[in-house]
Amino acid sequence: IHFQGVWDADTGSPLRYEIDKQSNSKVIKWYYQADNQTLGFRIQYLLKNPIHRYQDVAEFYWKIIEEEHASIKKLEAILQIPQSSPDLFKLFVHTQAQPGEMNFSPDHRRVDFRIENVPANTFVEARLLTSPQVFSRVNLEDFPRYETILDEEKEAASRELQGDKSS
């Protein structure tokens, strides 16, 4: 992961930030001034090699928000792939927040999602599925995985409907 910056969401002004590299993770800390007000921040980062490619699907699975944070009033995420994937372009979002909005671009290259009122200390994950040809330079894991992923998502949805939000 390569952090590219943090900005004030209202003014677009860049904010000073620091990266703390820990054993298996990085923590970003940024500085701002506020006096009894709500502020928004835009955090931009680039991921290197986040894709798994199988015979029948390419998968991006990322925990966008970790478990340690204050409540988040509004989370907006943009996922964009290098080329169109009209045959397979799906997104699953896992969170304890209420369902949000998801918008797919007509060219099958970008999906935006927005979630409001993410509770403190709860994660948000995104699982994007595309055609494996979109990431032809990524090493191929030479077995099919698409149906297994769909089964995992179906099972997770079933658990959520039954009220088990522990996973």
DSSP file (Angstrom, degrees, kcal/mol; ACC not computed):
  #  RESIDUE AA STRUCTURE BP1 BP2  ACC     N-H-->O    O-->H-N    N-H-->O    O-->H-N    TCO  KAPPA ALPHA  PHI   PSI    X-CA   Y-CA   Z-CA
    1    1 A I              0   0    0      0, 0.0     2,-0.5     0, 0.0    46,-0.2   0.000 360.0 360.0 360.0 135.0    0.0    0.0    0.0
    2    2 A H  E     -A   46   0A   0     44,-2.9    44,-2.7     0, 0.0     2,-0.3  -0.953 360.0-142.5-126.3 110.8    1.3    3.4   -0.9
    3    3 A F  E     -A   45   0A   0     -2,-0.5    42,-0.3    42,-0.2     3,-0.1  -0.539  15.2-174.9 -73.8 134.2   -0.4    6.4    0.6
    4    4 A Q  E     -     0   0A   0     40,-3.1     2,-0.2     1,-0.4    41,-0.2   0.570  54.0 -64.5-106.0 -14.1   -0.7    9.3   -1.8
    5    5 A G  E     -A   44   0A   0     39,-1.2    39,-2.4     2,-0.0     2,-0.4  -0.806  33.3-110.3 152.3 169.6   -2.2   11.9    0.6
    6    6 A V  E     -A   43   0A   0      9,-0.5     9,-3.1    -2,-0.2     2,-0.3  -0.998  32.7-175.8-132.6 135.2   -4.9   13.1    2.9
    7    7 A W  E     -AB  42  14A   0     35,-2.4    35,-2.6    -2,-0.4     2,-0.4  -0.936  35.9-103.7-131.5 151.9   -7.1   16.2    2.1
    8    8 A D  E  >  -A   41   0A   0      5,-2.7     4,-2.4    -2,-0.3    33,-0.3  -0.649  33.1-142.8 -67.9 124.9   -9.8   18.2    3.8
    9    9 A A  T  4 S+     0   0    0     31,-2.6    32,-0.2    -2,-0.4    -1,-0.1   0.796  94.6  44.2 -67.0 -28.6  -13.0   17.0    2.0
   10   10 A D  T  4 S+     0   0    0     30,-0.5    -1,-0.2     1,-0.1    31,-0.1   0.913 127.6  23.2 -82.7 -44.7  -14.6   20.4    2.0
   11   11 A T  T  4 S-     0   0    0      2,-0.1    -2,-0.2     0, 0.0    -1,-0.1   0.684  91.1-130.8 -97.8 -19.6  -11.7   22.6    0.9
   12   12 A G     <  +     0   0    0     -4,-2.4    -3,-0.1     1,-0.3    29,-0.0   0.507  53.9 151.6  79.4   3.6   -9.5   20.2   -0.9
   13   13 A S        -     0   0    0     -5,-0.1    -5,-2.7    -6,-0.1    -1,-0.3  -0.478  48.8-116.8 -70.9 134.9   -6.5   21.4    1.2
   14   14 A P  B     -B    7   0A   0      0, 0.0     2,-0.3     0, 0.0    -7,-0.3  -0.435  28.8-146.8 -69.9 146.6   -3.8   18.8    1.7
   15   15 A L        -     0   0    0     -9,-3.1    -9,-0.5    -2,-0.1     2,-0.2  -0.864  19.2-106.3-114.8 149.4   -3.2   17.8    5.4
   16   16 A R        +     0   0    0     15,-0.4    15,-2.3    -2,-0.3     2,-0.3  -0.519  47.8 174.2 -70.8 137.9    0.1   16.8    7.0
   17   17 A Y  E     -C   30   0B   0     13,-0.2     2,-0.3    -2,-0.2    13,-0.2  -0.962  22.2-150.1-144.6 162.0    0.2   13.1    7.7
   18   18 A E  E     -C   29   0B   0     11,-2.7    11,-2.5    -2,-0.3     2,-0.5  -0.966  10.7-142.2-131.5 148.4    2.5   10.4    9.0
   19   19 A I  E     -C   28   0B   0     -2,-0.3     2,-0.6     9,-0.2     9,-0.2  -0.953   9.0-161.9-112.3 128.1    2.8    6.7    8.2
   20   20 A D  E     -C   27   0B   0      7,-3.0     7,-2.4    -2,-0.5     2,-0.6  -0.940  11.1-150.5-109.8 112.3    3.6    4.3   11.0
   21   21 A K  E     +C   26   0B   0     -2,-0.6     5,-0.2     5,-0.2     2,-0.2  -0.735  20.1 179.7 -85.7 120.3    4.9    0.9    9.6
   22   22 A Q        -     0   0    0      3,-3.0     3,-0.2    -2,-0.6     0, 0.0  -0.469  46.8 -77.8-108.6-175.5    4.0   -1.9   11.9
   23   23 A S  S    S+     0   0    0      1,-0.2    -2,-0.0    -2,-0.2     3,-0.0   0.921 122.1   0.4 -54.1 -56.4    4.8   -5.7   11.5
   24   24 A N  S    S+     0   0    0     -3,-0.0     2,-0.3     2,-0.0    -1,-0.2   0.194 130.0  40.5-119.1  16.2    2.0   -6.5    9.0
   25   25 A S        -     0   0    0     -3,-0.2    -3,-3.0     2,-0.0     2,-0.4  -0.936  63.7-127.9-153.4 172.4    0.3   -3.2    8.5
   26   26 A K  E     -C   21   0B   0     -2,-0.3     2,-0.5    -5,-0.2    -5,-0.2  -0.984  17.3-154.8-127.1 141.9    0.6    0.6    8.1
   27   27 A V  E     -C   20   0B   0     -7,-2.4    -7,-3.0    -2,-0.4     2,-0.5  -0.969   6.4-153.2-117.6 130.4   -1.2    3.2   10.1
   28   28 A I  E     -C   19   0B   0     -2,-0.5     2,-0.4    -9,-0.2    -9,-0.2  -0.880  11.2-174.7-104.9 136.0   -1.9    6.6    8.8
   29   29 A K  E     -C   18   0B   0    -11,-2.5   -11,-2.7    -2,-0.5     2,-0.3  -0.997   5.7-171.8-128.9 128.7   -2.2    9.5   11.2
   30   30 A W  E     -C   17   0B   0     -2,-0.4     2,-0.4   -13,-0.2   -13,-0.2  -0.860  14.8-131.7-125.4 161.8   -3.2   13.0    9.9
   31   31 A Y        +     0   0    0    -15,-2.3   -15,-0.4    -2,-0.3     2,-0.3  -0.893  32.6 148.1-119.2 137.3   -3.4   16.4   11.6
   32   32 A Y        -     0   0    0     -2,-0.4     2,-0.4   -17,-0.1   -17,-0.0  -0.958  37.6-120.3-155.5 166.5   -6.2   19.0   11.5
   33   33 A Q        +     0   0    0     -2,-0.3     2,-0.3     2,-0.0    -2,-0.0  -0.961  34.4 163.4-117.1 136.2   -7.8   21.7   13.6
   34   34 A A        -     0   0    0     -2,-0.4     2,-0.4     5,-0.0    -2,-0.0  -0.994  24.4-160.5-149.4 148.5  -11.5   21.6   14.6
   35   35 A D  S    S-     0   0    0     -2,-0.3     3,-0.1     3,-0.0    -2,-0.0  -0.815  78.8 -42.5-134.0  92.9  -13.6   23.3   17.1
   36   36 A N  S    S+     0   0    0     -2,-0.4     2,-0.3     1,-0.2    -1,-0.0   0.929 108.4 116.8  54.3  51.7  -16.9   21.4   17.8
   37   37 A Q        -     0   0    0      2,-0.0     2,-0.5     0, 0.0    -1,-0.2  -0.958  67.4-112.3-144.6 160.7  -17.5   20.7   14.2
   38   38 A T        -     0   0    0     -2,-0.3     2,-0.3    -3,-0.1    -3,-0.0  -0.838  35.3-171.3 -96.3 130.8  -17.8   17.7   11.8
   39   39 A L        -     0   0    0     -2,-0.5     2,-0.3   -30,-0.0    -5,-0.0  -0.884  11.5-147.9-120.7 153.1  -15.0   17.4    9.3
   40   40 A G        -     0   0    0     -2,-0.3   -31,-2.6    33,-0.1   -30,-0.5  -0.899  12.1-161.9-116.9 150.7  -14.6   15.1    6.3
   41   41 A F  E     -A    8   0A   0     -2,-0.3     2,-0.5   -33,-0.3   -33,-0.2  -0.975  12.4-147.2-133.3 145.7  -11.4   13.7    4.9
   42   42 A R  E     -A    7   0A   0    -35,-2.6   -35,-2.4    -2,-0.4     2,-0.5  -0.968  17.1-170.9-111.5 122.3  -10.3   12.2    1.6
   43   43 A I  E     -A    6   0A   0     -2,-0.5     2,-0.5   -37,-0.2   -37,-0.2  -0.955   3.4-168.7-114.0 126.6   -7.6    9.6    1.9
   44   44 A Q  E     +A    5   0A   0    -39,-2.4   -40,-3.1    -2,-0.5   -39,-1.2  -0.957  13.0 160.8-121.3 133.7   -6.0    8.3   -1.3
   45   45 A Y  E     -A    3   0A   0     -2,-0.5     2,-0.4   -42,-0.3   -42,-0.2  -0.982  29.5-135.0-147.4 159.2   -3.8    5.3   -1.6
   46   46 A L  E     -A    2   0A   0    -44,-2.7   -44,-2.9    -2,-0.3     2,-0.4  -0.950  17.0-147.2-116.5 132.1   -2.5    2.9   -4.3
   47   47 A L        -     0   0    0     -2,-0.4     2,-0.5   -46,-0.2    -2,-0.0  -0.842   7.1-147.5-100.5 135.1   -2.4   -0.8   -3.7
   48   48 A K  S    S-     0   0    0     -2,-0.4    -2,-0.0     1,-0.2     0, 0.0  -0.897  76.5 -10.7-101.5 126.0    0.3   -2.9   -5.3
   49   49 A N  S    S+     0   0    0     -2,-0.5    -1,-0.2     1,-0.1     0, 0.0   0.898  77.2 149.2  58.4  50.2   -0.6   -6.5   -6.3
   50   50 A P        +     0   0    0      0, 0.0    11,-0.6     0, 0.0     2,-0.4   0.407  42.5  96.8 -90.8   5.2   -4.0   -6.7   -4.6
   51   51 A I  E     -D   60   0C   0      9,-0.1     2,-0.5     7,-0.0     9,-0.2  -0.759  53.2-161.5-104.1 137.8   -5.6   -9.1   -7.2
   52   52 A H  E     -D   59   0C   0      7,-2.6     7,-3.3    -2,-0.4     2,-0.5  -0.967  16.5-158.8-108.2 131.7   -5.9  -12.8   -7.1
   53   53 A R  E     +De  58 140C   0     86,-0.7    88,-3.3    -2,-0.5     5,-0.2  -0.950  14.1 173.7-119.2 128.4   -6.5  -14.3  -10.6
   54   54 A Y  E     - e   0 141C   0      3,-3.1    88,-0.2    -2,-0.5     3,-0.2  -0.607  49.5 -88.6-119.0 179.2   -8.1  -17.8  -11.1
   55   55 A Q  S    S+     0   0    0     88,-1.7    87,-0.1    86,-0.6     3,-0.1   0.860 124.2  20.9 -58.2 -36.9   -9.2  -19.6  -14.2
   56   56 A D  S    S+     0   0    0     87,-0.3     2,-0.3     1,-0.2    -1,-0.2   0.395 126.6  24.3-119.2   1.7  -12.7  -18.2  -14.1
   57   57 A V        -     0   0    0     -3,-0.2    -3,-3.1    74,-0.1     2,-0.4  -0.981  54.1-140.2-163.3 149.0  -12.5  -15.0  -12.0
   58   58 A A  E     -DF  53 130C   0     72,-2.7    72,-2.2    -2,-0.3     2,-0.4  -0.959  29.9-158.2-110.0 137.8  -10.2  -12.2  -10.8
   59   59 A E  E     -DF  52 129C   0     -7,-3.3    -7,-2.6    -2,-0.4     2,-0.5  -0.962  19.7-173.1-127.1 130.8  -10.8  -11.2   -7.2
   60   60 A F  E     +DF  51 128C   0     68,-2.5    68,-2.9    -2,-0.4     2,-0.5  -0.990  14.9 174.8-114.6 119.4  -10.0   -8.0   -5.3
   61   61 A Y  E     + F   0 127C   0    -11,-0.6     2,-0.4    -2,-0.5    66,-0.2  -0.962  10.2 162.3-131.2 112.4  -10.8   -8.5   -1.6
   62   62 A W  E     - F   0 126C   0     64,-2.6    64,-2.6    -2,-0.5     2,-1.1  -0.992  41.8-133.4-141.0 135.9   -9.8   -5.6    0.7
   63   63 A K  E     - F   0 125C   0     -2,-0.4    62,-0.3    62,-0.2     3,-0.1  -0.773  26.6-177.9 -85.1 101.7  -10.7   -4.3    4.1
   64   64 A I  E    S+     0   0C   0     60,-1.5     2,-0.5    -2,-1.1    -1,-0.2   0.878  72.7  31.0 -72.0 -39.3  -11.2   -0.7    3.4
   65   65 A I  E    S- F   0 124C   0     59,-1.9    59,-1.8    -3,-0.1    -1,-0.2  -0.987  81.8-145.2-122.8 124.8  -11.9    0.3    7.0
   66   66 A E        -     0   0    0     -2,-0.5    56,-0.2    57,-0.2    55,-0.1  -0.136  31.6 -97.6 -77.3-179.9  -10.2   -1.6    9.8
   67   67 A E  S    S+     0   0    0     54,-0.1     2,-0.8     1,-0.1    -1,-0.1   0.600 102.3  75.3 -79.2 -13.0  -11.8   -2.3   13.2
   68   68 A E        +     0   0    0     53,-0.1     2,-0.3    52,-0.1    -2,-0.2  -0.845  69.3  95.5-109.4 103.0  -10.3    0.6   15.1
   69   69 A H        -     0   0    0     -2,-0.8    52,-1.6    -4,-0.1     3,-0.1  -0.973  69.6 -94.1-170.1 163.6  -11.8    3.9   14.4
   70   70 A A        -     0   0    0     -2,-0.3    51,-0.2    50,-0.2    48,-0.0  -0.310  66.6 -70.3 -74.7 169.6  -14.4    6.5   15.5
   71   71 A S        -     0   0    0     49,-0.1     2,-0.5    50,-0.1    -1,-0.2  -0.331  50.2-137.8 -61.9 149.0  -17.9    6.3   13.9
   72   72 A I  E     -H  118   0D   0     46,-2.5    46,-2.4     1,-0.2     3,-0.2  -0.951  11.2-162.2-116.2 120.3  -17.9    7.4   10.3
   73   73 A K  E    S+     0   0D   0     -2,-0.5    44,-2.2     1,-0.3     2,-0.3   0.917  79.1   4.2 -68.5 -44.2  -20.7    9.6    9.1
   74   74 A K  E     -H  116   0D   0     42,-0.3     2,-0.5    43,-0.1    -1,-0.3  -0.965  61.3-169.4-148.4 127.5  -20.2    8.9    5.3
   75   75 A L  E     -H  115   0D   0     40,-3.2    40,-2.5    -2,-0.3     2,-0.4  -0.972   7.4-177.4-115.7 125.8  -17.8    6.6    3.5
   76   76 A E  E     -H  114   0D   0     -2,-0.5     2,-0.4    38,-0.2    38,-0.2  -0.992   4.3-178.1-123.0 130.0  -17.4    6.8   -0.2
   77   77 A A  E     -H  113   0D   0     36,-2.7    36,-2.4    -2,-0.4     2,-0.5  -0.969  12.3-158.8-129.0 144.1  -15.2    4.4   -2.1
   78   78 A I  E     -H  112   0D   0     -2,-0.4     2,-0.5    34,-0.2    34,-0.2  -0.989   6.2-171.3-122.7 124.7  -14.3    4.2   -5.8
   79   79 A L  E     +H  111   0D   0     32,-2.7    32,-2.6    -2,-0.5     2,-0.4  -0.977   9.7 178.7-116.7 125.9  -13.0    1.0   -7.3
   80   80 A Q  E     -H  110   0D   0     -2,-0.5    30,-0.2    30,-0.2    29,-0.0  -0.991  12.8-155.5-132.1 134.4  -11.7    1.2  -10.9
   81   81 A I        -     0   0    0     28,-3.0     4,-0.0    -2,-0.4    54,-0.0  -0.699  29.4-112.5-106.3 161.0  -10.2   -1.6  -13.0
   82   82 A P  S    S+     0   0    0      0, 0.0     2,-0.3     0, 0.0    -1,-0.1   0.732  93.1  11.7 -69.7 -23.3   -7.8   -1.1  -16.0
   83   83 A Q  S    S-     0   0    0     25,-0.1    -2,-0.1    26,-0.1    51,-0.1  -0.967  93.2 -74.9-149.6 165.2  -10.2   -2.2  -18.7
   84   84 A S        -     0   0    0     -2,-0.3    25,-0.2     1,-0.1    24,-0.2  -0.241  31.0-171.4 -63.3 145.5  -13.9   -3.0  -19.2
   85   85 A S    >   +     0   0    0     23,-1.7     3,-0.5    22,-0.2    23,-0.1  -0.555  18.1 160.1-134.7  68.6  -15.3   -6.3  -17.8
   86   86 A P  T 3  S+     0   0    0      0, 0.0     3,-0.2     0, 0.0    -1,-0.1   0.771  72.8  54.1 -67.0 -25.4  -18.8   -6.5  -19.3
   87   87 A D  T 3  S+     0   0    0      1,-0.3     2,-0.3    -3,-0.1    -2,-0.0   0.784 123.9  15.6 -79.8 -26.8  -19.2  -10.3  -18.7
   88   88 A L    <   +     0   0    0     -3,-0.5    43,-0.9    20,-0.1    -1,-0.3  -0.859  67.3 140.0-152.7 111.1  -18.3  -10.3  -15.0
   89   89 A F  E     +G  130   0C   0     -2,-0.3     2,-0.3    -3,-0.2    41,-0.2  -0.698  23.8 153.0-154.5  93.4  -18.3   -7.2  -12.8
   90   90 A K  E     -G  129   0C   0     39,-2.2    39,-2.8    -2,-0.2     2,-0.4  -0.921  23.7-160.8-128.6 149.2  -19.7   -7.7   -9.3
   91   91 A L  E     -G  128   0C   0     -2,-0.3     2,-0.4    37,-0.2    37,-0.2  -0.998   3.4-171.8-132.5 133.2  -19.2   -6.1   -5.9
   92   92 A F  E     -G  127   0C   0     35,-2.2    35,-2.8    -2,-0.4     2,-0.5  -0.983   8.8-162.4-118.2 133.6  -19.9   -7.4   -2.5
   93   93 A V  E     -G  126   0C   0     -2,-0.4     2,-0.5    33,-0.2    33,-0.2  -0.974   1.1-160.7-119.6 129.5  -19.6   -5.1    0.5
   94   94 A H  E     +G  125   0C   0     31,-2.1    31,-2.6    -2,-0.5     2,-0.3  -0.940  32.8 125.7-111.7 124.9  -19.4   -6.5    4.1
   95   95 A T  E     -G  124   0C   0     -2,-0.5    29,-0.2    29,-0.2    -2,-0.0  -0.978  61.3-124.5-165.5 163.6  -20.1   -4.2    7.0
   96   96 A Q  S    S+     0   0    0     27,-0.6    28,-0.1    -2,-0.3     2,-0.0   0.435  83.5  99.8 -94.4  -1.8  -22.3   -3.8   10.1
   97   97 A A  S    S-     0   0    0      1,-0.1    -2,-0.2    22,-0.1    21,-0.1  -0.308  89.7 -85.7 -74.5 166.2  -23.6   -0.5    8.8
   98   98 A Q        -     0   0    0     18,-0.4    18,-0.3    19,-0.3    -1,-0.1  -0.353  62.2 -79.3 -66.5 154.2  -26.9   -0.2    7.1
   99   99 A P        -     0   0    0      0, 0.0    17,-0.2     0, 0.0    -1,-0.1  -0.198  55.9-169.6 -55.3 147.5  -26.9   -0.9    3.4
  100  100 A G        -     0   0    0     15,-0.1     2,-0.4    -3,-0.1    15,-0.2  -0.122  26.5 -65.7-116.1-147.6  -25.7    1.9    1.2
  101  101 A E  E     -I  114   0D   0     13,-2.4    13,-2.4    -2,-0.1     2,-0.4  -0.872  35.6-170.0-114.1 144.9  -25.6    2.9   -2.4
  102  102 A M  E     -I  113   0D   0     -2,-0.4     2,-0.4    11,-0.2    11,-0.2  -0.999   2.8-173.1-135.6 130.7  -23.7    1.2   -5.2
  103  103 A N  E     -I  112   0D   0      9,-2.8     9,-2.5    -2,-0.4     2,-0.4  -0.978   6.9-159.7-130.8 121.6  -23.3    2.6   -8.8
  104  104 A F  E     -I  111   0D   0     -2,-0.4     7,-0.2     7,-0.2    -2,-0.0  -0.796  23.8-120.2 -97.2 138.2  -21.7    0.8  -11.7
  105  105 A S    >   -     0   0    0      5,-3.0     3,-1.8    -2,-0.4     5,-0.1  -0.451  20.7-120.1 -74.1 150.8  -20.4    2.7  -14.6
  106  106 A P  T 3  S+     0   0    0      0, 0.0    -1,-0.1     0, 0.0    -2,-0.0   0.762 113.0  58.5 -61.7 -24.6  -21.9    1.9  -18.1
  107  107 A D  T 3  S-     0   0    0      3,-0.1   -22,-0.2   -23,-0.0    -2,-0.0   0.407 108.6-123.7 -88.1   4.5  -18.4    0.9  -19.4
  108  108 A H  S <  S+     0   0    0     -3,-1.8   -23,-1.7   -24,-0.2   -25,-0.1   0.863  85.6 101.4  58.5  40.6  -18.0   -1.8  -16.7
  109  109 A R  S    S+     0   0    0      1,-0.3   -28,-3.0   -25,-0.2     2,-0.4   0.532  73.9  41.7-123.2 -16.2  -14.8   -0.3  -15.4
  110  110 A R  E     -H   80   0D   0    -30,-0.2    -5,-3.0    -5,-0.1     2,-0.4  -0.992  50.5-175.8-141.6 140.5  -15.8    1.6  -12.2
  111  111 A V  E     -HI  79 104D   0    -32,-2.6   -32,-2.7    -2,-0.4     2,-0.4  -0.994   8.8-165.8-135.3 131.9  -18.0    1.0   -9.2
  112  112 A D  E     -HI  78 103D   0     -9,-2.5    -9,-2.8    -2,-0.4     2,-0.4  -0.891   7.0-173.4-110.4 142.6  -18.6    3.6   -6.5
  113  113 A F  E     -HI  77 102D   0    -36,-2.4   -36,-2.7    -2,-0.4     2,-0.4  -0.998   7.1-164.4-138.2 149.9  -20.2    2.8   -3.2
  114  114 A R  E     -HI  76 101D   0    -13,-2.4   -13,-2.4    -2,-0.4     2,-0.4  -0.993   5.1-177.5-132.3 134.8  -21.4    5.0   -0.3
  115  115 A I  E     -H   75   0D   0    -40,-2.5   -40,-3.2    -2,-0.4     2,-0.3  -0.994  12.0-153.4-129.8 136.8  -22.2    3.9    3.2
  116  116 A E  E     +H   74   0D   0     -2,-0.4   -18,-0.4   -18,-0.3   -42,-0.3  -0.841  67.4  14.7-111.3 151.0  -23.5    6.2    5.9
  117  117 A N  E     -     0   0D   0    -44,-2.2   -19,-0.3    -2,-0.3   -44,-0.2   0.934  67.3-171.3  57.2  56.4  -23.2    5.9    9.7
  118  118 A V  E     -H   72   0D   0    -46,-2.4   -46,-2.5    -3,-0.2    -1,-0.2  -0.685  28.1-119.1 -74.5 120.5  -20.5    3.2    9.9
  119  119 A P    >   -     0   0    0      0, 0.0     3,-1.0     0, 0.0   -23,-0.1  -0.214  34.8 -89.5 -61.7 151.8  -20.4    2.3   13.7
  120  120 A A  T 3  S+     0   0    0      1,-0.2   -50,-0.2   -49,-0.1   -49,-0.1  -0.268 108.2  13.8 -56.8 144.9  -17.2    2.8   15.6
  121  121 A N  T 3  S+     0   0    0    -52,-1.6     2,-0.4     1,-0.2    -1,-0.2   0.799  96.6 119.9  58.4  35.7  -14.8   -0.1   15.6
  122  122 A T    <   -     0   0    0     -3,-1.0    -1,-0.2   -56,-0.2     2,-0.1  -0.976  56.8-126.1-126.1 145.5  -16.5   -2.0   12.8
  123  123 A F        -     0   0    0     -2,-0.4   -27,-0.6    -3,-0.1     2,-0.4  -0.403   9.0-153.0 -88.4 163.7  -14.8   -3.0    9.5
  124  124 A V  E     -FG  65  95C   0    -59,-1.8   -59,-1.9   -29,-0.2   -60,-1.5  -0.977  17.8-174.8-133.4 122.3  -15.9   -2.4    5.9
  125  125 A E  E     -FG  63  94C   0    -31,-2.6   -31,-2.1    -2,-0.4     2,-0.4  -0.871  10.7-156.8-116.3 150.2  -14.7   -4.9    3.2
  126  126 A A  E     -FG  62  93C   0    -64,-2.6   -64,-2.6    -2,-0.3     2,-0.5  -0.992   4.4-170.6-125.3 135.8  -15.1   -4.8   -0.5
  127  127 A R  E     -FG  61  92C   0    -35,-2.8   -35,-2.2    -2,-0.4     2,-0.5  -0.938  10.1-172.4-127.4 107.0  -14.9   -7.9   -2.7
  128  128 A L  E     -FG  60  91C   0    -68,-2.9   -68,-2.5    -2,-0.5     2,-0.4  -0.858   3.8-163.4-104.8 131.0  -14.8   -7.1   -6.4
  129  129 A L  E     +FG  59  90C   0    -39,-2.8   -39,-2.2    -2,-0.5     2,-0.3  -0.948  17.5 159.4-116.1 133.3  -15.1   -9.8   -9.1
  130  130 A T  E     -FG  58  89C   0    -72,-2.2   -72,-2.7    -2,-0.4   -41,-0.2  -0.857  49.5 -71.1-138.7 174.5  -14.1   -9.4  -12.7
  131  131 A S    >   -     0   0    0    -43,-0.9     3,-1.5    -2,-0.3     4,-0.4  -0.480  42.8-127.8 -64.4 138.1  -13.2  -11.4  -15.7
  132  132 A P  G >  S+     0   0    0      0, 0.0     3,-1.1     0, 0.0     6,-0.2   0.758 104.7  69.8 -63.9 -22.4   -9.7  -12.9  -15.2
  133  133 A Q  G >  S+     0   0    0      1,-0.2     3,-1.0     2,-0.1     4,-0.1   0.750  83.7  70.9 -66.3 -22.8   -8.6  -11.4  -18.6
  134  134 A V  G <  S+     0   0    0     -3,-1.5    -1,-0.2     1,-0.3     3,-0.2   0.841 106.8  36.9 -61.3 -32.1   -8.7   -7.9  -17.1
  135  135 A F  G X  S+     0   0    0     -3,-1.1     3,-1.8    -4,-0.4    -1,-0.3  -0.430  71.6 152.0-117.8  55.7   -5.6   -8.7  -15.1
  136  136 A S  T <   +     0   0    0     -3,-1.0    -1,-0.1     1,-0.3     4,-0.1   0.689  69.7  59.2 -63.5 -19.8   -3.7  -10.8  -17.6
  137  137 A R  T 3  S+     0   0    0     -3,-0.2     2,-0.3    -4,-0.1    -1,-0.3   0.595  85.2  95.1 -85.5 -10.3   -0.3   -9.8  -16.1
  138  138 A V  S <  S-     0   0    0     -3,-1.8   -86,-0.1    -6,-0.2    -3,-0.1  -0.622  92.1 -97.2 -81.1 138.2   -1.3  -11.2  -12.6
  139  139 A N        -     0   0    0     -2,-0.3   -86,-0.7     1,-0.1     2,-0.5  -0.264  40.3-123.1 -55.1 136.9   -0.1  -14.8  -12.0
  140  140 A L  E     -e   53   0C   0     -4,-0.1     2,-0.8   -88,-0.1   -86,-0.2  -0.722   8.0-148.8 -87.7 126.2   -2.8  -17.3  -12.6
  141  141 A E  E     -e   54   0C   0    -88,-3.3     2,-2.7    -2,-0.5   -86,-0.6  -0.879  29.6-133.0 -89.4 111.6   -3.8  -19.7   -9.8
  142  142 A D  S    S+     0   0    0     -2,-0.8   -88,-0.1   -88,-0.2    -1,-0.1  -0.290  71.5  75.0 -81.3  61.9   -4.7  -22.5  -12.1
  143  143 A F  S    S-     0   0    0     -2,-2.7   -88,-1.7     0, 0.0   -87,-0.3  -0.967  83.2 -97.7-157.1 156.8   -8.1  -23.6  -10.7
  144  144 A P        +     0   0    0      0, 0.0    -2,-0.0     0, 0.0     0, 0.0  -0.477  39.7 162.3 -77.3 150.3  -11.6  -22.3  -10.8
  145  145 A R     >  +     0   0    0     -2,-0.1     4,-2.4     3,-0.1     5,-0.2   0.465  45.8  95.8-141.1 -12.4  -12.9  -20.2   -7.9
  146  146 A Y  H  > S+     0   0    0      1,-0.2     4,-2.4     2,-0.2     5,-0.2   0.907  88.5  45.1 -56.9 -51.0  -16.0  -18.3   -9.0
  147  147 A E  H  > S+     0   0    0      1,-0.2     4,-2.2     2,-0.2    -1,-0.2   0.875 112.6  52.5 -64.1 -37.1  -18.7  -20.7   -7.8
  148  148 A T  H  > S+     0   0    0      2,-0.2     4,-2.4     1,-0.2    -1,-0.2   0.909 109.1  50.0 -63.7 -42.5  -16.9  -21.1   -4.4
  149  149 A I  H  X S+     0   0    0     -4,-2.4     4,-2.5     2,-0.2    -2,-0.2   0.930 110.2  49.8 -62.0 -45.4  -16.8  -17.3   -4.0
  150  150 A L  H  X S+     0   0    0     -4,-2.4     4,-2.4     1,-0.2    -1,-0.2   0.895 110.2  50.9 -61.4 -38.8  -20.5  -17.0   -4.8
  151  151 A D  H  X S+     0   0    0     -4,-2.2     4,-2.5     2,-0.2    -1,-0.2   0.907 109.5  50.8 -63.7 -41.5  -21.2  -19.8   -2.2
  152  152 A E  H  X S+     0   0    0     -4,-2.4     4,-2.3     1,-0.2    -2,-0.2   0.914 112.2  46.8 -61.0 -42.9  -19.2  -17.9    0.4
  153  153 A E  H  X S+     0   0    0     -4,-2.5     4,-2.4     2,-0.2    -2,-0.2   0.882 111.2  51.2 -67.9 -38.1  -21.1  -14.7   -0.3
  154  154 A K  H  X S+     0   0    0     -4,-2.4     4,-2.2    -5,-0.2    -2,-0.2   0.917 111.5  47.8 -64.5 -42.5  -24.4  -16.6   -0.2
  155  155 A E  H  X S+     0   0    0     -4,-2.5     4,-2.3     2,-0.2    -2,-0.2   0.906 111.5  50.0 -64.9 -42.1  -23.5  -18.1    3.2
  156  156 A A  H  X S+     0   0    0     -4,-2.3     4,-2.2     1,-0.2    -2,-0.2   0.904 111.3  49.0 -63.6 -41.5  -22.4  -14.7    4.6
  157  157 A A  H  X S+     0   0    0     -4,-2.4     4,-2.3     2,-0.2    -1,-0.2   0.894 110.1  51.6 -64.8 -39.5  -25.7  -13.1    3.4
  158  158 A S  H  X S+     0   0    0     -4,-2.2     4,-1.4     2,-0.2    -2,-0.2   0.913 109.7  49.1 -64.1 -43.2  -27.6  -15.9    5.0
  159  159 A R  H  <>S+     0   0    0     -4,-2.3     5,-2.4     1,-0.2     4,-0.2   0.904 111.0  51.2 -61.1 -41.9  -25.8  -15.5    8.4
  160  160 A E  H ><5S+     0   0    0     -4,-2.2     3,-1.6     1,-0.2    -2,-0.2   0.910 107.1  52.1 -64.6 -41.5  -26.5  -11.7    8.2
  161  161 A L  H 3<5S+     0   0    0     -4,-2.3    -1,-0.2     1,-0.3    -2,-0.2   0.810 107.7  53.3 -63.9 -28.5  -30.2  -12.3    7.6
  162  162 A Q  T 3<5S-     0   0    0     -4,-1.4    -1,-0.3    -5,-0.2    -2,-0.2   0.433 124.2-105.5 -86.0   0.6  -30.2  -14.5   10.7
  163  163 A G  T < 5S+     0   0    0     -3,-1.6     2,-1.0    -4,-0.2    -3,-0.2   0.510  78.6 131.3  92.7   4.5  -28.6  -11.8   12.8
  164  164 A D      < +     0   0    0     -5,-2.4     3,-0.3    -6,-0.2    -1,-0.2  -0.799  18.0 162.3 -93.3 101.6  -25.1  -13.2   13.1
  165  165 A K        +     0   0    0     -2,-1.0    -1,-0.1     1,-0.2    -5,-0.1   0.041  41.5 106.4-106.9  26.0  -22.8  -10.3   12.2
  166  166 A S              0   0    0      1,-0.2    -1,-0.2    -7,-0.1    -2,-0.0   0.632 360.0 360.0 -80.4 -12.6  -19.7  -11.7   13.7
  167  167 A S              0   0    0     -3,-0.3    -1,-0.2   -11,-0.1    -2,-0.1   0.395 360.0 360.0-132.5 360.0  -18.1  -12.5   10.3
